Amino acid sequence: MISRTEEMLLLSVCRLQQEAFGANIREEAQQITGKRYSVGGIYVPLDRLARKGLLETEDAEPSPERMGRPRRRYKITKAGLAMLREARTLQESMWASLPDLIWQQLRLT
């Protein structure tokens, strides 16, 4: 199981592909959710996902803007894709099993 934040970050990495750097992921997450995320609010779960084997990291070429420090690029692994499929299946199953009364209430609000 992964948290909603982890799911959103994995999806952001998938969407960004070769541009999946921390700052870009943070911006993507903010655009998707409308929430502001602290730097730690993004990097801590990204590191956790990497430790779980759901993301890989690689250092990109250093840039003058970063005073010669390399940027870290994130890439989803096969295990990460499998986890996203599992999360989607679980979510669809949970929504599909709601009683009709709840669906009616959801439509009215």
Sequence and secondary structure as in RCSB ss.txt:
>XXXX:A:sequence
MISRTEEMLLLSVCRLQQEAFGANIREEAQQITGKRYSVGGIYVPLDRLARKGLLETEDAEPSPERMGRPRRRYK
ITKAGLAMLREARTLQESMWASLPDLIWQQLRLT
>XXXX:A:secstr
   HHHHHHHHHHHHHGGG BHHHHHHHHHHHHS    HHHHHHHHHHHHHTTSEEEEE    GGGTT   EEEE
E HHHHHHHHHHHHHHHHHHHTS HHHHHHHHH 
